[in-house]
Amino acid sequence: MNEAERNLVQQWLVKAKHDLAAAQLIAGAADPYLDMALFHLQQAAEKAVKAYLAFRNQPFRKTHDMEELVSLAATLDARFEAWIEPADDLTPFATDFRYPMMRELTRAEYDQALQTAQNLFAFVLSVLPAEVHPTP
């Protein structure tokens, strides 16, 4: 892996890390905006998987479809198969809440999405070499 490739993977992971932090800040505010927090959780998961795909030099199309992205990663590492369904549960948060909402969001929904996004991010880090991990 050359320096440019390593840097690209690391940039994807830094963006994912920032999305996780942003979601937690937004959800922890006195007046939390759970719709925006959920959007950032989906984005964190998406960017983490895209980091893995970039690491493996696997082209991917521009999409927010987590099932598609994780399924593509699973063709390279079967351990991703366990993440297809949980990650796909995050897919609607990429677009559904960018427009007037048709339903209320719950803290439980946020908590579940947070757990999924954090765990998927940690899993991706576990299958990537430390040299591409974001710095603390």
Phi and psi restraints in degrees (value plus and minus 20) as a CYANA .aco file:
   2 ASN   PHI    -104.2   -64.2
   2 ASN   PSI     153.1   193.1
   3 GLU   PHI     -81.9   -41.9
   3 GLU   PSI     -60.2   -20.2
   4 ALA   PHI     -84.7   -44.7
   4 ALA   PSI     -60.7   -20.7
   5 GLU   PHI     -86.8   -46.8
   5 GLU   PSI     -63.7   -23.7
   6 ARG   PHI     -80.6   -40.6
   6 ARG   PSI     -62.7   -22.7
   7 ASN   PHI     -83.9   -43.9
   7 ASN   PSI     -60.5   -20.5
   8 LEU   PHI     -82.7   -42.7
   8 LEU   PSI     -66.7   -26.7
   9 VAL   PHI     -80.2   -40.2
   9 VAL   PSI     -66.4   -26.4
  10 GLN   PHI     -82.5   -42.5
  10 GLN   PSI     -58.6   -18.6
  11 GLN   PHI     -83.4   -43.4
  11 GLN   PSI     -61.4   -21.4
  12 TRP   PHI     -78.3   -38.3
  12 TRP   PSI     -64.4   -24.4
  13 LEU   PHI     -88.1   -48.1
  13 LEU   PSI     -57.6   -17.6
  14 VAL   PHI     -82.6   -42.6
  14 VAL   PSI     -64.3   -24.3
  15 LYS   PHI     -82.0   -42.0
  15 LYS   PSI     -61.1   -21.1
  16 ALA   PHI     -82.2   -42.2
  16 ALA   PSI     -64.7   -24.7
  17 LYS   PHI     -80.7   -40.7
  17 LYS   PSI     -61.8   -21.8
  18 HIS   PHI     -85.8   -45.8
  18 HIS   PSI     -58.7   -18.7
  19 ASP   PHI     -83.9   -43.9
  19 ASP   PSI     -60.5   -20.5
  20 LEU   PHI     -80.8   -40.8
  20 LEU   PSI     -65.0   -25.0
  21 ALA   PHI     -85.6   -45.6
  21 ALA   PSI     -61.2   -21.2
  22 ALA   PHI     -82.2   -42.2
  22 ALA   PSI     -62.5   -22.5
  23 ALA   PHI     -79.8   -39.8
  23 ALA   PSI     -63.3   -23.3
  24 GLN   PHI     -87.9   -47.9
  24 GLN   PSI     -58.1   -18.1
  25 LEU   PHI     -84.7   -44.7
  25 LEU   PSI     -65.8   -25.8
  26 ILE   PHI     -84.6   -44.6
  26 ILE   PSI     -63.9   -23.9
  27 ALA   PHI     -92.6   -52.6
  27 ALA   PSI     -43.3    -3.3
  28 GLY   PHI    -110.2   -70.2
  28 GLY   PSI     -21.7    18.3
  29 ALA   PHI     -88.1   -48.1
  29 ALA   PSI     140.0   180.0
  30 ALA   PHI     -78.0   -38.0
  30 ALA   PSI     -56.1   -16.1
  31 ASP   PHI    -140.4  -100.4
  31 ASP   PSI      61.5   101.5
  32 PRO   PHI     -89.2   -49.2
  32 PRO   PSI     122.3   162.3
  33 TYR   PHI    -125.4   -85.4
  33 TYR   PSI      66.8   106.8
  34 LEU   PHI     -84.1   -44.1
  34 LEU   PSI     -50.5   -10.5
  35 ASP   PHI     -81.5   -41.5
  35 ASP   PSI     -63.8   -23.8
  36 MET   PHI     -91.7   -51.7
  36 MET   PSI     -55.2   -15.2
  37 ALA   PHI     -83.4   -43.4
  37 ALA   PSI     -63.7   -23.7
  38 LEU   PHI     -84.3   -44.3
  38 LEU   PSI     -58.0   -18.0
  39 PHE   PHI     -77.7   -37.7
  39 PHE   PSI     -67.4   -27.4
  40 HIS   PHI     -87.3   -47.3
  40 HIS   PSI     -51.2   -11.2
  41 LEU   PHI     -87.0   -47.0
  41 LEU   PSI     -61.9   -21.9
  42 GLN   PHI     -81.7   -41.7
  42 GLN   PSI     -64.0   -24.0
  43 GLN   PHI     -82.5   -42.5
  43 GLN   PSI     -59.1   -19.1
  44 ALA   PHI     -81.6   -41.6
  44 ALA   PSI     -66.7   -26.7
  45 ALA   PHI     -83.9   -43.9
  45 ALA   PSI     -64.6   -24.6
  46 GLU   PHI     -79.8   -39.8
  46 GLU   PSI     -67.1   -27.1
  47 LYS   PHI     -88.4   -48.4
  47 LYS   PSI     -53.4   -13.4
  48 ALA   PHI     -83.3   -43.3
  48 ALA   PSI     -65.4   -25.4
  49 VAL   PHI     -86.7   -46.7
  49 VAL   PSI     -59.2   -19.2
  50 LYS   PHI     -84.3   -44.3
  50 LYS   PSI     -52.2   -12.2
  51 ALA   PHI     -82.3   -42.3
  51 ALA   PSI     -64.5   -24.5
  52 TYR   PHI     -82.0   -42.0
  52 TYR   PSI     -65.6   -25.6
  53 LEU   PHI     -82.1   -42.1
  53 LEU   PSI     -59.7   -19.7
  54 ALA   PHI     -84.3   -44.3
  54 ALA   PSI     -60.5   -20.5
  55 PHE   PHI     -78.9   -38.9
  55 PHE   PSI     -58.8   -18.8
  56 ARG   PHI    -107.5   -67.5
  56 ARG   PSI     -13.3    26.7
  57 ASN   PHI      35.7    75.7
  57 ASN   PSI      15.8    55.8
  58 GLN   PHI    -117.9   -77.9
  58 GLN   PSI      93.1   133.1
  59 PRO   PHI     -82.7   -42.7
  59 PRO   PSI     127.0   167.0
  60 PHE   PHI    -162.2  -122.2
  60 PHE   PSI     130.5   170.5
  61 ARG   PHI    -103.0   -63.0
  61 ARG   PSI     141.8   181.8
  62 LYS   PHI     -91.5   -51.5
  62 LYS   PSI      88.6   128.6
  63 THR   PHI    -175.3  -135.3
  63 THR   PSI     136.8   176.8
  64 HIS   PHI    -126.1   -86.1
  64 HIS   PSI     -15.3    24.7
  65 ASP   PHI     -94.9   -54.9
  65 ASP   PSI      84.3   124.3
  66 MET   PHI     -87.2   -47.2
  66 MET   PSI     -54.8   -14.8
  67 GLU   PHI     -81.2   -41.2
  67 GLU   PSI     -63.2   -23.2
  68 GLU   PHI     -83.3   -43.3
  68 GLU   PSI     -66.6   -26.6
  69 LEU   PHI     -87.0   -47.0
  69 LEU   PSI     -64.7   -24.7
  70 VAL   PHI     -90.7   -50.7
  70 VAL   PSI     -55.6   -15.6
  71 SER   PHI     -82.9   -42.9
  71 SER   PSI     -59.3   -19.3
  72 LEU   PHI     -83.8   -43.8
  72 LEU   PSI     -63.3   -23.3
  73 ALA   PHI     -82.2   -42.2
  73 ALA   PSI     -55.9   -15.9
  74 ALA   PHI     -86.1   -46.1
  74 ALA   PSI     -43.4    -3.4
  75 THR   PHI     -90.5   -50.5
  75 THR   PSI     -38.7     1.3
  76 LEU   PHI    -120.2   -80.2
  76 LEU   PSI     -47.9    -7.9
  77 ASP   PHI    -171.1  -131.1
  77 ASP   PSI      90.4   130.4
  78 ALA   PHI     -79.7   -39.7
  78 ALA   PSI     -39.7     0.3
  79 ARG   PHI     -82.7   -42.7
  79 ARG   PSI     -42.2    -2.2
  80 PHE   PHI     -89.7   -49.7
  80 PHE   PSI     -39.9     0.1
  81 GLU   PHI     -76.1   -36.1
  81 GLU   PSI     -56.0   -16.0
  82 ALA   PHI     -86.0   -46.0
  82 ALA   PSI     -36.2     3.8
  83 TRP   PHI    -117.3   -77.3
  83 TRP   PSI     -26.5    13.5
  84 ILE   PHI     -78.8   -38.8
  84 ILE   PSI     -74.4   -34.4
  85 GLU   PHI     -88.1   -48.1
  85 GLU   PSI     -69.3   -29.3
  86 PRO   PHI     -80.0   -40.0
  86 PRO   PSI     -60.8   -20.8
  87 ALA   PHI     -86.5   -46.5
  87 ALA   PSI     -58.6   -18.6
  88 ASP   PHI     -81.7   -41.7
  88 ASP   PSI     -48.6    -8.6
  89 ASP   PHI     -81.8   -41.8
  89 ASP   PSI     -41.5    -1.5
  90 LEU   PHI    -103.7   -63.7
  90 LEU   PSI     -40.5    -0.5
  91 THR   PHI     -70.7   -30.7
  91 THR   PSI     -67.1   -27.1
  92 PRO   PHI     -79.7   -39.7
  92 PRO   PSI     -45.4    -5.4
  93 PHE   PHI     -90.6   -50.6
  93 PHE   PSI     -33.0     7.0
  94 ALA   PHI     -91.6   -51.6
  94 ALA   PSI     -50.7   -10.7
  95 THR   PHI    -151.7  -111.7
  95 THR   PSI     -50.6   -10.6
  96 ASP   PHI     -78.6   -38.6
  96 ASP   PSI     -51.9   -11.9
  97 PHE   PHI    -124.3   -84.3
  97 PHE   PSI      -5.2    34.8
  98 ARG   PHI    -103.6   -63.6
  98 ARG   PSI     -28.1    11.9
  99 TYR   PHI    -148.1  -108.1
  99 TYR   PSI     151.7   191.7
 100 PRO   PHI     -70.1   -30.1
 100 PRO   PSI     113.5   153.5
 101 MET   PHI    -102.8   -62.8
 101 MET   PSI     126.5   166.5
 102 MET   PHI    -120.1   -80.1
 102 MET   PSI     -24.3    15.7
 103 ARG   PHI    -173.5  -133.5
 103 ARG   PSI     142.3   182.3
 104 GLU   PHI    -104.1   -64.1
 104 GLU   PSI     127.0   167.0
 105 LEU   PHI    -118.4   -78.4
 105 LEU   PSI     132.3   172.3
 106 THR   PHI    -133.6   -93.6
 106 THR   PSI     137.9   177.9
 107 ARG   PHI     -83.6   -43.6
 107 ARG   PSI     -55.0   -15.0
 108 ALA   PHI     -82.9   -42.9
 108 ALA   PSI     -59.0   -19.0
 109 GLU   PHI     -83.9   -43.9
 109 GLU   PSI     -63.3   -23.3
 110 TYR   PHI     -82.8   -42.8
 110 TYR   PSI     -67.5   -27.5
 111 ASP   PHI     -78.2   -38.2
 111 ASP   PSI     -62.5   -22.5
 112 GLN   PHI     -84.8   -44.8
 112 GLN   PSI     -64.3   -24.3
 113 ALA   PHI     -84.6   -44.6
 113 ALA   PSI     -59.1   -19.1
 114 LEU   PHI     -81.0   -41.0
 114 LEU   PSI     -66.9   -26.9
 115 GLN   PHI     -80.5   -40.5
 115 GLN   PSI     -64.8   -24.8
 116 THR   PHI     -82.2   -42.2
 116 THR   PSI     -69.0   -29.0
 117 ALA   PHI     -83.7   -43.7
 117 ALA   PSI     -64.4   -24.4
 118 GLN   PHI     -83.2   -43.2
 118 GLN   PSI     -63.6   -23.6
 119 ASN   PHI     -88.8   -48.8
 119 ASN   PSI     -57.8   -17.8
 120 LEU   PHI     -86.6   -46.6
 120 LEU   PSI     -62.1   -22.1
 121 PHE   PHI     -79.0   -39.0
 121 PHE   PSI     -66.7   -26.7
 122 ALA   PHI     -83.0   -43.0
 122 ALA   PSI     -59.6   -19.6
 123 PHE   PHI     -82.0   -42.0
 123 PHE   PSI     -66.8   -26.8
 124 VAL   PHI     -79.1   -39.1
 124 VAL   PSI     -64.4   -24.4
 125 LEU   PHI     -79.2   -39.2
 125 LEU   PSI     -56.5   -16.5
 126 SER   PHI     -88.2   -48.2
 126 SER   PSI     -43.5    -3.5
 127 VAL   PHI    -120.1   -80.1
 127 VAL   PSI     -20.7    19.3
 128 LEU   PHI    -128.0   -88.0
 128 LEU   PSI     128.9   168.9
 129 PRO   PHI     -87.9   -47.9
 129 PRO   PSI     129.3   169.3
 130 ALA   PHI     -76.5   -36.5
 130 ALA   PSI     -47.6    -7.6
 131 GLU   PHI     -82.9   -42.9
 131 GLU   PSI     -38.3     1.7
 132 VAL   PHI    -123.9   -83.9
 132 VAL   PSI     -25.0    15.0
 133 HIS   PHI     -84.7   -44.7
 133 HIS   PSI     127.1   167.1
 134 PRO   PHI     -87.6   -47.6
 134 PRO   PSI     128.7   168.7
 135 THR   PHI     -96.2   -56.2
 135 THR   PSI     128.0   168.0
